[in-house]
Amino acid sequence: MNAEDLKKRTKAFALRILRLADALPNTIEGGVIRGQLVRAGTSVGANYRAACRGRSKAEFVAKLGVVEEESDESAFWLELIIEGKFLTQRVVEPLLREANELVKIMARSRLSASRALRKANRQSAIGNRQ
């Protein structure tokens, strides 16, 4: 999956989060969960786009870490919705699966980019010694 595909996927995730949040009950609990879920879920796409615009490989790696964290936080709020029975599991489960898939994708991407960054830094250090 390339960067453009992931940009589209994370934007679609944000839109699905917004629709699901709108379906939460208008209670104190529903409002708290709605706010937290919307912030985390929409942050996934926004921070992924920021990562793609990173000025350096180190900045890219750091931003991917944020995307991974926000995806995982989204999964937490979705789990809470299911366990608290705010919405049915049938409605929430597909979005929870997507959140967990995004966590895995971002974790793998971050680790791969980190390895590449360390390798480039070692190569640079070796080149500076010669």
Buried (B, 14 or more C-beta within 10 A) or exposed (E): EEEEEBBEBBBEBBEBBBEBBEEBEEEEEBEEBBEBBBBBBBBBBBBBBBBBEBEEBEEBBBBBBBBBBBBBBBBBBBBBBBEEEBBEEEEBEEBBEBBBBBBEBBBEBBEEBBEEBEEEEEEEEEEEEE
